Amino acid sequence: MAKPISKFDLSFANSGLSPDNISKAQLSCEATTIGKAHLKYLAEKAVVTIYYLGTTADLARITGAADADGYCHPVFLGKQYNVYVVAGDRKTTFQIGDIDKTSVVNKDSKEIARILFHELSHARFMTEYPNQGTGHEAGAGESSFLNAQVTYNVSLYDQRFLAWIQAFENQV
C-alpha cells in the first residue's frame, strides 16, 4: 500500500480556492502523533485517495451527502477509500434586492485539517474494526464549538473513534 494520494476536484479549481490551506492542513495532520499513526496505519493497510472539493454543494453532488464538510466512501471495505474534504465556504458578498451574490472563500487550514483527520479516522476505523460501523452513527452531524472548545454528542460516537478525534483536537 502507499501514502494517501491527494487530488483537487474540478470544483476546487473552479471555485478559485488556494491550495496553500490544503498544504497547511495536511502538514497539521501529519504533525500530530495521532495523525502520523493514522497515516502510517492506512499506508500499510489500505489505499486512500483524498479529493478536495470547493463547497458542500459539490460534496452533495458527488456523494449525496447533504450538509456535510467531509465524507469517507469505502470503495472496497477495509482496503480502499475515497475521502472527500470540502475546502471552501460559500459567503454572501453583497445583496441586490432579494438576490444574494455569493462567492467561495478558503476555509481555515485548521478546519480543513479537522475535516481531513475526521474522514481519515473513518477509513482507519472501517479497516481496523470491520463490520463495526464507521465510527459514529449517521446524523452525528457537526461538532459544536463553545468558547473555542469542541464538544461532541458522545452517545452517537464509538468510544474508540471519539478518542482519536479528541486526541487530535488536543494536539492540533
N, C-alpha and C positions, 0 to 999 in steps of 0.2 A: 504494500500500500504506500501512500505518499502523503505529504503535507497537503492540506486543503488548497484547492485551486480557486482563485478569485476571478470573477468576471463582472463586467459592467453591462447591465441590460441597456438596450437602446433607450429605454425610458429615462435612465440616468443621464445619458448624453443629451437627450432632447430637452431635459429639464435645465441644462446649463449648470449642473452641480459640479463642484470641485472634488477631485479625487484626494485632495490633501487630508480632509477629515477622515476619509476611509483609511488612509495610511496611518494616521494618528490613532484611530480606533483599533486597528489591527495590532499596532505596537503596544497599546494599553492592555489589550487582551493577552498578548504574549509576555508582557512584563509581570503579570501576576503568577503566583505559584500555581493556583488552580487553573488558570488559563493555559499555562505551559503543560500541566498534567492532562488537560482535555485534548490539546493539540497533539501531544505525544501519543496518547491512547488512540485517538482517531486515526493518526498517521499509521499506526500499527494494525488497526483492526478494520478500517472502513475507508471508502472513497467518499470525500466530501467536496462538493462544488458549491461555492458561495456566490450568489448573484446579488449585486447591489442594484436597487431599484430607485426610481425617482420619488414616487408617492404611494400612499396606501391604496389609492385607486389602481395603480399599476399592479400592486400585490393582489388585489381582489380580482383583477382581470386575468392574471396568470394562474392563481391558485384557488380562487373562490373564497379566500379568507377575507372576510369583511372586518373593518375596524381593527386591524392588527398592524403592527410595525415589523413583524417578522413571521417566518413560517419555516418549518422543517418538514420536508417531504421525503419519506422513505421510498426511494426508487426500488431498492431491493433490501427489505428489512434486515437490519443487522450488518449490512455490507456496503450499501451505497445510499447517499442522501444528497438532496438538493436543498440548500439553505438559502432563504431569501431574506434580505435585510433592506428595509426602507431607509434611505439616507437623506431624504428631503421632507420638508413640511410645506404644505400649501398655506400661504399667507395672503390676506387681503391687502393689496397695496393702495387701492383707492376705490371709492364708490361713485357711480354716476346714477343718480336716482335709485332705482331698486336693483341695479346691476352692480355686482362686486367684481372688480378686476383683481384677479389673483396671480401670484407668481409662486415659484417653488424656491425655497431657500434651504441652505445646508442645515442639517441637524448638527447639534453639538457633537464633537467627536466622542465625548464620554457617553452620551446617549446611544450613539451608534455602537460603541463598544459593549454597552449593556445588552443591546438587542442581539448583537453577534454572539456574545457569550451565552445568552439565554437559548438561542437556537442551536448552538453547538452542544449545549447541555442536553437538548432533546436527542440529538444524534448519538451522543455518548450513552444516554440513559437507555434508548431503544436497543443499542448494541450490547451494552453490558448487562441489561436486565430484560431479555427478550420476553415477550408476552406479558409484560407488567405495565403496559401503557406507555405514555410519552413523558411522564414526569409530573404532570398536573392534569386535572380534569378539564374538559372542554368548558369554555366560559370563565376560566380563571381570570381572564382579562388583564388589564393593565394593573401594575403595582401602583399603589398610591404614594404620593410624596407628601410628607408632613414635616414642615420645618427642615427641609433638606434631608430628611431621613426616609428611607424606603420602607414601606410596610407591605405585608402580604396577608392574604386571606389563607392562613396556614391549613385550613381544613380542605382546601382544594389541591394542595400540593403533596406529592410523595415526599417524605421527610429527607430522603437521600438527595433528591433533586433540589429541594429547598436549601439544604445545607451547602450545596455547590453555589447556588445563587447568592446566598448570604456571605459565603467566603469571598466570592468575587467582589461584592459590594464593599466588604471590609478592606480589600486590597487595592481597589482601583482608585 
